Amino acid sequence: MKKKIVDFLSNVWEEITYNLKCFCGGLTPVKRLIIVLVIGGILSIAYIYTLVSSICNIGKQDAGKEYMELQHIEILKLQQKQDSINILNQQEYEYEQSDK
């Protein structure tokens, strides 16, 4: 099976190269140069178009997505440990509150 596929592909390649040689053999060198330049120009334009369009489309994929709303960060009320410094601070705070 593998041998048949290799033979088929080699025959197709030989046909393509033979037809290309027959086509190009009848052309003068100036016509060949013109054909090469035209094909090169077409491929260059296609490359530049693809490059520019892909650069322009980089940000368009993200434009349709909704962004989450930003809000202010709320202060978390954490329970503090009752160590000696916190007890003193709490007592001073309570003393100041009672004076008012």
C-alpha positions as CSV (number, residue, x, y, z in Angstrom):
1,M,0.0,0.0,0.0
2,K,2.8,2.4,0.9
3,K,4.6,1.6,-2.3
4,K,1.5,2.4,-4.3
5,I,1.1,5.8,-2.6
6,V,4.8,6.7,-3.2
7,D,4.6,5.6,-6.8
8,F,1.5,7.7,-7.3
9,L,3.0,10.8,-5.8
10,S,6.2,10.5,-7.7
11,N,4.2,10.1,-11.0
12,V,2.1,13.2,-10.1
13,W,5.3,15.2,-9.4
14,E,6.9,14.1,-12.7
15,E,3.8,15.2,-14.6
16,I,3.8,18.6,-12.9
17,T,7.5,19.2,-13.5
18,Y,7.2,18.0,-17.2
19,N,4.3,20.3,-17.9
20,L,6.0,23.2,-16.2
21,K,9.2,22.6,-18.3
22,C,7.1,22.5,-21.5
23,F,5.3,25.7,-20.6
24,C,8.4,27.6,-19.6
25,G,10.6,26.2,-22.3
26,G,8.5,28.0,-25.0
27,L,8.9,31.4,-23.3
28,T,11.7,33.8,-23.9
29,P,13.9,34.8,-21.0
30,V,12.2,38.3,-20.8
31,K,8.7,36.7,-20.5
32,R,10.0,34.3,-17.9
33,L,11.4,37.2,-15.9
34,I,8.1,39.1,-16.2
35,I,6.1,36.1,-15.0
36,V,8.4,35.6,-12.0
37,L,8.2,39.2,-11.1
38,V,4.4,39.2,-11.4
39,I,4.0,36.1,-9.3
40,G,6.5,37.6,-6.7
41,G,4.5,40.8,-6.6
42,I,1.2,39.1,-6.1
43,L,2.6,36.9,-3.3
44,S,4.2,40.0,-1.7
45,I,0.9,41.9,-1.7
46,A,-0.9,38.9,-0.2
47,Y,1.8,38.7,2.5
48,I,1.6,42.3,3.4
49,Y,-2.3,42.2,3.4
50,T,-2.2,39.2,5.7
51,L,0.3,40.8,8.0
52,V,-1.6,44.2,8.3
53,S,-5.0,42.6,8.7
54,S,-3.7,40.3,11.5
55,I,-2.1,43.3,13.3
56,C,-5.4,45.3,13.0
57,N,-7.5,42.3,14.3
58,I,-5.4,41.8,17.5
59,G,-7.6,43.9,19.7
60,K,-10.9,43.3,18.0
61,Q,-11.4,39.9,19.7
62,D,-11.3,41.4,23.2
63,A,-13.5,44.3,22.3
64,G,-16.8,42.3,22.4
65,K,-16.2,41.0,25.9
66,E,-17.8,42.7,28.8
67,Y,-15.5,44.1,31.5
68,M,-16.3,43.6,35.1
69,E,-17.3,46.7,37.1
70,L,-14.7,48.1,39.4
71,Q,-15.8,49.1,43.0
72,H,-14.1,50.5,45.9
73,I,-12.4,48.1,48.3
74,E,-14.2,47.8,51.5
75,I,-12.3,47.8,54.8
76,L,-12.4,44.4,56.4
77,K,-13.3,44.3,60.1
78,L,-11.0,41.8,61.5
79,Q,-11.1,40.5,65.1
80,Q,-7.9,41.5,66.8
81,K,-6.1,39.3,69.3
82,Q,-6.3,40.6,72.9
83,D,-2.6,41.0,73.6
84,S,-1.2,43.6,76.1
85,I,-0.8,46.4,73.6
86,N,-4.3,46.1,72.2
87,I,-5.8,46.0,75.7
88,L,-4.0,49.2,76.6
89,N,-5.1,50.9,73.4
90,Q,-8.7,49.8,73.9
91,Q,-8.6,51.1,77.5
92,E,-7.2,54.4,76.4
93,Y,-9.9,54.6,73.7
94,E,-12.6,53.9,76.2
95,Y,-11.2,56.4,78.6
96,E,-11.2,59.1,75.9
97,Q,-14.8,58.2,74.9
98,S,-16.0,58.5,78.5
99,D,-14.4,62.0,78.9
100,K,-16.4,63.4,76.1
